[in-house]
Every structure is written in structure tokens, then in C-alpha cells.
Amino acid sequence: MVLRAMFLVVGVVLGVSLGWSLSDGQTEMLSIGALIGAVVGACLLAAEQRLQSVPLPVALWGGVGLMLSLLVAGLIGFLTGLVGNSGHSVFSLVGILVLFLGMPLWGMSMGIRFGQEEWVNPEPVSGSGEPSLKLKLLDTSVIIDGRIADLCDTGFIEGTLIVPHFILQELQHISDSSDGLKRARGRRGLDILNVLQKMTNIQVKLVEDDFPHVKEVDTKLIELGKQMNGKVLTNDFNLNKVAGIQGVEVLNINDLCNALKPVVLPGETIKVFVLKEGKESGQGVAYLDDGTMVVVDNARLSIGKNVDVIVTSVLQTSAGRMIFTRIKEETEREELSLTRV
């Protein structure tokens, strides 16, 4: 902030100097020169603040447009007599102001627009001629979760994984937390990043893009996803919804895991280990290898044992899937008794 204020003061001083050199005894030129310096300094500061969130190729094209427009403005000023003559009136100084402010701003805006065109920055293509995979931006939660490393190791996720600098800062902040659990989660996330960087089938790229006017990390990630036209890789339910509303594609690890769970239909027989007692009287609780909860009726006496159970129903909820079963031996006894009757 201090440097920007000093830059603005320098601009005003330079403007006064310009007005003095062109004044020829006219004191009102000093005020106009100071105004020109202040306006130019303010415009440059605004442009610098705005260009912080602009991709580097687009900013470079904006700089090219600015330089070309300055050359054109100088040529026009020389040919029309606004530049190079000793005598200047108030109107000629206003003309210089319009020429050397309006033309560069127009040139820079056209350069930025030129840099944003798809034919200037075409999407890279793969060897088969098809568009390559979109960039994938990693969220803090999916890095700490760790399953992304297993997916990348299997080869199901390809392409480039983007880790923004503000995500890395959040991981470091969590790693330095006074809370032991948070500190362990943050360090796990940093370890997962190290594992990903050592993999040969994917590329992990750290980017410095930031949005200083945005405070929330999730909002910054969504803005970066829009800017890069990439996909956000997360397991955060709320981020999933917000990004979807704003038109950013999301890859949710939890959705993938739910889709890969084996299908169990009523009437099938599965073998489970009854781990503990359930909420209802006589119920037992078991878990499949993927973590799906299995509720076993009348299994209180089978706790700590492997039993064969028959699936009676499957309940799918937002929190996951629950399978309700009965012990196979007990079911067969009931069927046999009904047959005898």
C-alpha cells in the first residue's frame, strides 16, 4: 500500500514537471500536468491490480497491445503536431492526455481480448487427434483423504493435477496447527503430495495463480477452475454443490467409491463377520470390505463369529448404503418349518 501511494505521488510530480516544461509561462498548465500524472498513476495501479488474476499468456498479449498502441499514439501525436512543438495550449495538452491514455487502454484491452481467443491458445491435442484431458484441480480435503494417490497409482486418473499455491498454504497452516489431530491430517496431506509428485504416470503442477479479493479457499478454487477450464477433484459435499451451480465440473471421490461398490441384491448370500451389537434389540452389525454397513437380525449370539447371511433389503442413503440381512441358517429353519406345516 505504501509503495502504491509513493508511485501515485511520483506520477503527480512527473505530471507537474511535464506541465512546467510545456507551460511557457502559463501557470494553469501545472494543475493540468498534476491531473495527468495522477490519472496515469491511478490507471497503472488499477491495471496492475487487475492483471494479478489474469493468466500470464493473456497478460503478455495485453502488454504487446499496450506497446503497439503507444507507438501508434506517438506517431499520431508527431504527425498532428501535438508532440514536438514548443508551444502548447490547454486544448493541446488535453489532446495529448486523450491520445496517450485512451489509445494505450484501447490497445491493452484489444491485446487481452486477442490473448483470450481460442485460436491463440488452442487446447492441446493428444496423439490420436482427440482433445486432451482437462486439468484437474486438487482440493485440500481430497489431498488429506489420500485415496487420490491410490487412484493415480492404478492409472485410472491421467493427465495433469493442479495444486494451487493457496491450497499448499492451507495444508501448511493445518500442519502447523496446535491441535494434534489437525496437525496429523495436514502432514498426511503433504506426504500424499510427495507421493503424487514421485509418480511417473501423472504430472503434478504447482501454480501461483491467486485471487486476493477472494477470502475463502473453496471460492478461489472455483474461480481458478473457471479460469483454467478445468475440473475440481474433491470429496467435499458442499464444494461439490457450489461448484456445480457455478458451472465448474467436479469429480467427487466419494461418488466414485459408491459407484464401484459391489451390487448386492435381495436373496443373495454373503459371508460377514459380526463385529458388534446393533441399535435394535438382537441386531448385529458387520461391515463389507468397502465399508458398507450390514445389519444382521437376531445375531446377538453370533457377535465375534463369521456367519452366512441372506440379504433381505438394501437401503441407499446420502450417507452411504446399508444392507439388511438375516442369518442363513435361521432362515432355512423357518422355511423348513413352514414346509412341514
C-alpha angles and dihedrals in degrees: 000000000000092000091051091050090050090049090053091050090050089051091053092048092050090048091053089049090051091050091049093051091050098036102090089194097321108128093192088068089070091062092046090048091051089050091050091050092049093048093047092047093048092049092050092049091049091049091049091051092048096047092058090080096041119100114254097246091052091048090051092053089048089054091050090052091049094052094046092048091050090053091049091047091051091049092049091047092051094048094047094046096245090118124045100026122110099219118070131174129199091263093052090051090051088051090053089050093052093043098047095041104036097043096050093046090050092047093049093049091049090048092052091048089049091051092052094056115112093228090059093048103026119186109258116250130217125238092269092059094252122122113270122246118282120256115266119219115208120224122213093246095053091050093051091044089063099204090108089072091056091048092050091047091056091052096240091119116058138171130040125336114209120211110187118215092241090058089052090049091052091051090050091048091052090047090055094049120127089226110093096215094049091046091053091048092050093049090048089055091052090049090051090052090053090051091050093050091054094054116104100203095063137039123227113203126190114211128195096208111132139168108219093186091059119076104183115081093214091053090050090052091052092049090050090049089055092047095049095035088231139138125258114230110206147130094213109118095203094048088049092057097042094048091048091053091052093050099254116137115239131200108201115199091204091056089051092050092048091051092052096051112114116260114245118191129198111269096033121123121229133173117234139169111237103226106177146347119284131229096262122066113276095006124133129202126218134167133220121226091265092054098259111153117238118198113204120197119225092005101129091111091048097059109134093021137102110242138174112241135186118226113239101175143347122222119199115200135169088258093054140278130313125197120205117205145166128218109268096222092053092047092051091050091053092048091050092050091049090050091053091050 
